[in-house]
Amino acid sequence: MKTLFRNATILTMDKTHGSSAFAGDLLVSNGRIEAIGPNLAADGARIIDATNKLLMPGLVNAHTHSSETFLRGRYERMPLEIWLLYAYPLLMGPQVDKRLVYLRSALLAMESLKSGVTTLCDDFFDPPGHDIERLACAFSAYEDAGIRANVSSAVMNIHALDALPYAREIMPEELKAKLDFGPPMTATAYMDYCDTVLSTLHGRANGRLRFMVAPSAPQRCTADMLQACYTLALRHGVPMHTHVLETKTQAVTGPEFYGKSLVAYLHDLGVLGPNTTIAHSVWVSDADIDLMGEAGCSVAHNAISNLKLGAGIAPIRRLLDAGVHVGLGTDGLSSNDTARIFDVMRVAALVQSASGPDYGDWLKADEVLTMATLGGARTAMLEDVTGSLETGKAADLLMLDLKSIAFTPLSDIGKHLVYSENGRSIELVMVDGRIVVEDDRMTLIDETEILAEIRERMPAYQANHAKLERANAIFEPTMAEVHRRAALAEIGFNRYVASGVKR
């Protein structure tokens, strides 16, 4: 099946045109972009009149967690260390059933696609174990919805109290006794699991769905686990996706546990390289950034989540100048509350003006657009597949109405996309050459039925989760004290707008 977009305004985001739009046609054939140019011919193609329409690459969500999808709108005014108690409880209840795993992934995919995200990186986390049938439920949801996705099965094998500074010292003994998680997963066992996933689920849906290796964070995984993960990532050409230096507590963690920053620790282990994608990277020092640039690693910048959890403002200009690849992520729907990358684009651009008075260092719209498209694709190691409109690449694209309010009056398309658009102008979304959203309607799955089933099942789910919240509240004083002590620590630099801390 061929599709010809006739008389469009085209924003390719490739190295030749960047964010400069031009008029032309775009031809899609067999899931790929066959040609871009004026007056293209295509016998037998579906012709879409794209007059007064913008064609642009689909957006890439470089970091999210489908496990949080049902926790939208539930929390506020919590730093990460406290929020984790409730979103990812230490005292866990029974796992949600497989149908709920499918539904939460489908809901994430639907919101993503309808808001212009054609590729997402789902750091799937499903404690207490790793079950390939449960992971397959997420893959199935993404396949059915038609989205492109990298999906992990995140691992940690260090006790929660040994991944936080001060925690064992602060927590009462009777509470520590409640946290018996059994023997940790070994690197060998996780590699066996990953090998099975790579041989069965990886490459599903015509290569649209891929597996990524995900040690949760350097302080949450043993050295041999980190090294095994990176070796596997290199062997299969996939990302090693991990969380590093999201909060000041984590900035304190490295020197406390390893005598060096967490970035330096990764570097010294030999696992900081082109296949390393770091979520957050807020509390990185200049020395860390230099190491990251030299390694050619990537960062998934989660501007909204970082603000909601009070993590601070990431040094994005410094990271870009050092040569670090930067994409944009929403993070999960519990620490962001939407899956919209358009929202993240606007916040990511604007928040940098609060990082300092040197306005020459503030981000430009075209830089933010690059992060949301080709930069995000690079963090997913998919830059040769998606992220720009180029001949031979997958036809992952959006068509927006240039006569909508967000583009009226029309000035600079790139600036409108970053500062004015929120996804409401989207008329069509295509992934791998298939139209998956048209006229605000999912075309491959029944959105109405899925939403109705979710609403029917949510009262029981929410009641069960509320029980977990009450059970885990006993640990909040400990986590609050960990956060307070870390906030008072002097580490030589600051990522907060205000540095004052109550003592």
Secondary structure, DSSP 8 states (H G I E B T S, - for coil): -EEEEEEEEE---STTTTT--EEEEEEEETTEEEEEESS---TT-EEEE-TTEEEEE-EEEEEE-GGGGGGTT---S--HHHHHHHHS-SS------HHHHHHHHHHHHHHHHHTTEEEEEE----TT---HHHHHHHHHHHHHHT-EEEE---B--S-GGGGSTTHHHHS-HHHHTT----S---HHHHHHHHHHHHHHTTTBTTTTEEE-B-B--GGGS-HHHHHHHHHHHHHHT--EEEEE--SHHHHHHHHHHHSS-HHHHHHHHT--STTEEEEE--S--HHHHHHHHHHT-EEEE-HHHHHHTT-----HHHHHHTT-EEEE----TTSSS---HHHHHHHHHHHGGGS-S-GGGS--HHHHHHIIIIIHHHHTT-TTTSSS--TTSB--EEEEETTSGGGSS---HHHHHHHT--STTEEEEEETTEEEEETTEESSS-HHHHHHHHHHHHHHHHHHHHHHHHHHGGGHHHHHHHHHHHHH---S---SS------
